[in-house]
Amino acid sequence: MKRKLDYDWLLFDLDGTLTDPFEGITRSVEYALNAFGIEVEDRRTLAPFIGPPLVESLTEQYGFTMEDAVAAVAKYREYFAVKGLYENELFDGIPELLRDCREAGYKISMATSKPTHYAKIIAEHFDIARHFDAIHGSSLDGSRITKSSVVEEAVREEKLNPARALMIGDRRHDVEGAREHGIKTVGVLYGYGSLEEHTAAGAAYIAKDLDELRELLIAE
């Protein structure tokens, strides 16, 4: 098994790329919105919250002020920390893909907008933490919340050469955040982003499903 692409590091997004967190995230968002007197009739309308930073989604989609958005994130975490992070499931084939990417010679980091604390718990819960050389996420104190800032930390801490790293994610934020640091992205379509979203953001590669992603990365 060998690397098919000429990169040393793979940076994987978490939500919508490694796991399907629909239940946990939408229930947590609903809990936070209810605290502000907002009722949600159909949690499927909250799917756009999967991937982007929560503060950004709250301000853009519900017109929250920054102060209210920060308070809503605190309410979100009340539910998420206890129940939401476990209302989640791995996409079929992810453990095998991570294992085989390591065997092929890639180093692997997680780069997620989810707080590092929760990302590590989820990785341990699903027994995939052992496949990662590093796990990077946002900060609980709000000092690092954008995908760009998470990627920046990964580059700095792992001493990555951006030209030798590849981001893998399901939303435009992955593409845009990686591009700010000179890193190309594989946009995956089995998560919560569309082909149009990835194309507009400038993804270097597109994988419609895990089979295509595997075929792109690994020569067996």
URSUL-V490911 format. One record per backbone hydrogen bond with DSSP energy under -0.5 kcal/mol. NH is the residue of the N-H (numbers start at 1). CO is the residue of the C=O. Records with the same first field share a line. If there is no record, write none. Layout:
BEGIN
NH: CO / CO
END
This chain:
BEGIN
2: 219
3: 104
4: 217
5: 217
7: 5
8: 164
9: 164
10: 107
11: 166
12: 10 / 109
13: 168
16: 19
17: 14
18: 14
19: 14
20: 89
21: 19
24: 87
25: 21
26: 22
27: 23
28: 24
29: 25
30: 26
31: 27
32: 28
33: 29
34: 30
35: 31
36: 32 / 33
37: 34
38: 33
39: 37
41: 39
45: 42
46: 43
47: 44
49: 46
50: 47
51: 49
52: 48
57: 53
58: 54
59: 55
60: 56
61: 57
62: 58
63: 59
64: 58
69: 65
70: 66
71: 67
72: 68
73: 69
74: 70
75: 71
76: 72
77: 73
78: 74 / 75
79: 75 / 76
80: 76
81: 77
82: 79
83: 79
84: 79
85: 80
86: 83
87: 83 / 84
88: 86
89: 20
91: 18
94: 91
97: 93
98: 94
99: 95
100: 96
101: 97
102: 98
103: 99
104: 100
105: 101 / 102
106: 101
107: 8
109: 10
110: 134
111: 12
112: 136
116: 138
118: 115
119: 115
120: 116
121: 117
122: 118
123: 119
124: 120
125: 121
126: 122
127: 124
128: 123
129: 123
131: 128
132: 129
133: 108
134: 108
136: 110
138: 114
139: 144
142: 139
150: 146
151: 147
152: 148
153: 149
154: 150
155: 151
156: 152
157: 153
158: 154
159: 155
160: 155
162: 160
164: 161
165: 162
166: 9
167: 184
168: 11
169: 186
174: 171
175: 171
176: 172
177: 173
178: 174
179: 175
180: 176
181: 178
182: 179
183: 178
184: 165
186: 167
187: 185 / 205
188: 169 / 186
189: 207
198: 194
199: 195
200: 196
201: 197
202: 198
203: 198
204: 185
205: 185
207: 187
213: 209
214: 210
215: 211
216: 212
217: 213
218: 214
219: 2
220: 218
END
